[in-house]
Amino acid sequence: MDKMNKLYEKNGILFAIIWIVVYVVGLSLADGFSRTIGVEKSVSLVLCLILTLTAASWIKKNNYLEKYGLCRPCVSMRGMLYYIPLVVIATINVWYGFAMNMSPLESLLYVLSMLLVGFLEEIIFRGFLFVEMAKDNLK
């Protein structure tokens, strides 16, 4: 983690780009290995979990939780009501049932990996990359 700190302090944009390359190339290779094994997302989930734990522990260790938006929201509970339409839109596909096209294990692996992918992409792109771009006033 000391090497991560040194790179981050020296060149934050390069730090973000390295995370992007590791994420994109790593998941592409992991998806291929998962298909080779015969269980979709099996290797991808492990890689996502490793990357997520690495990023989250580094952020927490360096007290960057607030910098990257990993803190309590400043919005009141009343302000959260605006998210109800998003929940409706996100769940509309399962209102009338759904068909299992994969085994329950593969379905679970897909759901878990997508949750981790969402977290990783937000941290890498909106966190590491955009914070550094804003700091240097890049547009």
C-alpha positions as CSV (number, residue, x, y, z in Angstrom):
1,M,0.0,0.0,0.0
2,D,3.0,2.3,0.4
3,K,3.6,2.1,-3.3
4,M,0.0,3.1,-3.9
5,N,0.4,6.1,-1.7
6,K,3.6,7.2,-3.4
7,L,2.1,6.9,-6.8
8,Y,-1.1,8.7,-5.7
9,E,0.9,11.6,-4.2
10,K,3.2,11.8,-7.2
11,N,0.7,11.6,-10.0
12,G,-3.0,11.1,-9.2
13,I,-4.0,10.8,-12.9
14,L,-1.6,8.0,-13.5
15,F,-2.8,6.3,-10.4
16,A,-6.4,6.4,-11.7
17,I,-5.3,5.2,-15.2
18,I,-3.5,2.2,-13.7
19,W,-6.6,1.3,-11.7
20,I,-8.7,1.6,-14.9
21,V,-6.3,-0.7,-16.9
22,V,-6.1,-3.3,-14.1
23,Y,-9.9,-3.2,-13.8
24,V,-10.7,-3.5,-17.5
25,V,-7.9,-5.9,-18.5
26,G,-8.3,-8.0,-15.3
27,L,-12.0,-8.4,-15.7
28,S,-11.7,-9.2,-19.4
29,L,-9.2,-12.0,-18.6
30,A,-11.2,-13.2,-15.6
31,D,-14.4,-13.5,-17.7
32,G,-12.5,-15.6,-20.2
33,F,-11.2,-17.8,-17.4
34,S,-14.7,-18.1,-15.9
35,R,-16.0,-19.3,-19.3
36,T,-13.1,-21.8,-19.5
37,I,-14.0,-23.2,-16.1
38,G,-17.6,-23.4,-17.1
39,V,-19.1,-21.3,-14.3
40,E,-19.8,-17.8,-15.5
41,K,-18.4,-15.0,-13.3
42,S,-16.7,-17.3,-10.9
43,V,-13.2,-15.9,-11.4
44,S,-14.6,-12.4,-12.2
45,L,-16.3,-12.2,-8.8
46,V,-13.1,-13.1,-7.0
47,L,-11.2,-10.4,-8.9
48,C,-13.9,-7.9,-8.2
49,L,-13.8,-8.7,-4.6
50,I,-10.0,-8.4,-4.4
51,L,-10.1,-5.0,-6.2
52,T,-13.0,-3.7,-4.1
53,L,-11.4,-4.7,-0.8
54,T,-8.0,-3.2,-1.9
55,A,-9.6,0.1,-2.9
56,A,-11.9,0.3,0.1
57,S,-9.1,-0.5,2.6
58,W,-6.7,2.0,0.9
59,I,-9.4,4.7,1.0
60,K,-10.2,4.0,4.7
61,K,-6.5,3.7,5.7
62,N,-5.7,7.1,4.2
63,N,-8.9,8.8,5.6
64,Y,-10.3,9.5,2.1
65,L,-13.8,8.3,2.9
66,E,-15.3,11.8,2.7
67,K,-13.1,12.8,-0.3
68,Y,-14.6,10.0,-2.4
69,G,-18.2,10.3,-1.1
70,L,-18.1,7.2,1.1
71,C,-19.8,8.9,4.1
72,R,-23.4,9.6,5.2
73,P,-25.4,11.7,2.7
74,C,-26.1,15.3,3.6
75,V,-29.7,14.8,2.3
76,S,-32.6,14.6,4.7
77,M,-34.9,11.6,4.6
78,R,-37.4,13.8,2.8
79,G,-34.9,14.4,0.1
80,M,-34.6,10.6,-0.4
81,L,-38.1,10.5,-1.7
82,Y,-36.8,11.6,-5.1
83,Y,-35.2,8.1,-5.4
84,I,-38.6,6.3,-5.4
85,P,-39.0,6.6,-9.2
86,L,-35.5,5.2,-9.7
87,V,-36.5,2.1,-7.5
88,V,-39.6,1.7,-9.5
89,I,-37.7,1.8,-12.8
90,A,-35.0,-0.5,-11.5
91,T,-37.6,-3.2,-10.4
92,I,-40.2,-2.9,-13.2
93,N,-38.7,-5.9,-15.1
94,V,-39.4,-8.3,-12.2
95,W,-43.0,-7.2,-11.4
96,Y,-44.6,-9.9,-13.6
97,G,-42.0,-12.6,-12.8
98,F,-38.7,-13.6,-14.4
99,A,-37.2,-16.7,-16.0
100,M,-34.0,-18.3,-14.8
101,N,-31.8,-18.7,-17.9
102,M,-28.8,-19.8,-15.8
103,S,-28.2,-22.0,-12.8
104,P,-28.9,-20.4,-9.4
105,L,-25.2,-20.3,-8.6
106,E,-24.4,-18.5,-11.8
107,S,-27.3,-16.0,-11.2
108,L,-25.9,-15.3,-7.7
109,L,-22.4,-14.8,-9.1
110,Y,-23.8,-12.4,-11.7
111,V,-25.7,-10.4,-9.1
112,L,-22.8,-10.2,-6.7
113,S,-20.2,-9.3,-9.4
114,M,-22.5,-6.6,-10.8
115,L,-22.8,-5.0,-7.3
116,L,-19.0,-5.0,-6.9
117,V,-18.5,-3.7,-10.5
118,G,-20.9,-0.8,-9.8
119,F,-18.9,0.1,-6.6
120,L,-15.6,-0.3,-8.4
121,E,-16.6,1.8,-11.4
122,E,-17.9,4.6,-9.2
123,I,-14.7,4.6,-7.1
124,I,-12.3,4.4,-10.0
125,F,-14.0,6.8,-12.4
126,R,-15.9,9.2,-10.2
127,G,-13.5,8.9,-7.4
128,F,-9.9,8.5,-8.4
129,L,-10.1,9.9,-11.9
130,F,-12.6,12.8,-11.7
131,V,-11.3,14.0,-8.3
132,E,-7.8,14.3,-9.8
133,M,-9.1,15.9,-12.9
134,A,-11.0,18.5,-10.9
135,K,-8.0,19.1,-8.7
136,D,-5.9,19.9,-11.8
137,N,-8.9,21.8,-13.2
138,L,-8.9,19.5,-16.3
139,K,-12.1,19.5,-18.3
